[in-house]
Amino acid sequence: MWVLIGAAASTALALSHLLVIVPMLPEPDEEEVGSEVLALKPRYRSLVTARRTATLALIAALCGGMSAMSPAWGRGLWWVWAGSALTLIAVDQATTFLPRRLWAWCLIESLLALAGGAAVVGLPASVLAATAALAVAATVPFWLMWRLGGGLGFGDVRLAGTMGLTGAALGTTGWALALFAAAVAGALLAIGITIVRRFRPSPWGPVFAYGPALWVGPWAALAIFSL
């Protein structure tokens, strides 16, 4: 039952964000990102295509079903990660931007899901506090990389916090696995893109979307926990 509920909830979240919220997102300010970058970036409203809609629906359904393996109180967090956050990652992959407004929706939904799950099972306040602390702690290494000019945008720092919140639903070990898996995925992604772009140059140059690697982290941790 929880597999079907998770698949349905995650798909609904992914499609509602893609079809309703994404087309209404404001475009980045030219003074902030530069006219050359804006010239390359697809408009948010152009991202709503039949192919992208079908792809997100399929991935959201599969990952939402997988959320049944998470602790009962944290399933809502995983539905948001499988649905809402997936749409955010799709936008990042297409544009290299992580819109703050779309991320804010993901954060609000995650916090509501966490509060709802905690209320249903009577989760101790100490567990909630630890979950919040781990979410904040997840941002630290990414904030340092951003601050030191490691090639990350601040959107990645914000996304790392929601990744940490989701991973923390598996406890400290699951949280650490999520961060480790995201780091490995990011390194592999960077290597792969560097190789591909030697043969197929991109107008983005060395810039690439790091969000997909962060999104993969919690799923890798959940898969390991389910073994």
Summary of the structure (lengths in Angstrom):
residues: 227
radius of gyration: 17.2
end to end distance: 20.4
largest distance: 55.3
contacts: 777
relative contact order: 0.12
helix: 82%
strand: 0%
